Amino acid sequence: MAYKSFEDLEVWKRACRLCLDVYEALKGCNDHGLKGQMTRAAVSIASNIAEGAERDTPRDFIRYLNIAKGSAAELRTQVYIARKLSHLNSDHAKDLTEELRGISAMLHALSSSVKRKHE
């Protein structure tokens, strides 16, 4: 996969949009603990993609993609909890969960591609 910068990666763009969606969805949430955890996890996804892409080795890039994938799983769990606590409505929780699954699949595919290219 050829790219000039992490800003060119569709998975990074989607992760940024997701992050903004999470912030918007939780704007009125008074559960500061869960809200903080969710926003940190959302920021972590895009941030780790960017940091890994800027590292000097494919091994580092793969490592950071895996960290981003872990943050996506963390956020999916938190979306479930937020829904059960009525901080998110069902439709919004479903949309966020589907987007997180899509981002996770893209991260997995990108990581596999980087591995194959550099083996």
SVG drawing of the C-alpha trace seen along z (x, -y; Angstrom):
<svg xmlns="http://www.w3.org/2000/svg" viewBox="-32 -19 45 32">
<polyline fill="none" stroke="black" stroke-width="0.4" points="0.0,0.0 1.6,-3.2 0.9,-6.4 2.7,-9.6 1.4,-10.4 -0.9,-8.9 -3.5,-11.6 -3.8,-9.6 -5.0,-6.5 -8.7,-5.9 -8.7,-4.1 -7.1,-7.1 -9.8,-9.4 -12.6,-7.1 -11.0,-6.9 -10.9,-10.8 -14.6,-11.0 -15.5,-8.4 -13.7,-10.3 -15.7,-13.4 -18.9,-11.4 -18.1,-10.1 -17.4,-13.6 -20.7,-14.8 -22.7,-11.9 -21.4,-12.4 -21.6,-16.2 -24.4,-16.2 -23.2,-13.1 -22.6,-13.8 -20.9,-10.4 -17.5,-12.0 -15.6,-8.7 -17.2,-6.8 -17.2,-9.8 -13.4,-10.4 -12.6,-6.7 -14.6,-6.7 -13.1,-9.9 -9.6,-8.8 -10.1,-5.4 -11.6,-7.2 -8.6,-9.6 -6.2,-6.7 -7.4,-4.9 -6.5,-7.7 -3.5,-8.8 -1.9,-5.3 -2.4,-4.9 -0.6,-8.2 2.2,-7.5 2.8,-4.0 2.8,-5.4 5.5,-7.9 7.7,-5.3 10.8,-4.1 10.1,-0.4 7.2,1.7 7.4,3.7 6.6,0.5 3.8,-0.4 2.2,3.0 2.6,2.7 0.8,-0.6 -1.9,0.6 -2.5,3.4 -2.7,0.9 -5.2,-1.1 -7.2,2.1 -7.2,2.7 -8.5,-0.8 -11.3,-0.1 -12.3,3.0 -12.1,1.0 -14.4,-1.7 -16.8,1.0 -17.1,2.3 -17.7,-1.2 -20.4,-1.9 -22.2,1.2 -21.9,0.0 -23.0,-3.6 -26.0,-2.1 -27.0,0.0 -26.7,-3.1 -28.8,-5.1 -26.0,-7.5 -26.4,-6.5 -29.6,-5.6 -29.8,-2.2 -29.5,-3.6 -26.4,-5.6 -24.8,-2.8 -25.5,-0.5 -23.9,-2.9 -20.8,-3.4 -20.4,0.3 -20.7,1.0 -18.2,-1.7 -15.8,-0.4 -16.0,3.1 -15.3,1.7 -12.3,-0.2 -11.0,2.9 -11.3,4.9 -9.4,2.2 -6.7,2.1 -6.3,5.9 -6.1,5.8 -3.6,2.9 -1.4,4.8 -1.6,8.0 -0.6,6.0 2.4,4.4 3.5,7.8 3.3,9.5 5.1,6.6 8.0,6.7 8.5,10.4"/>
</svg>
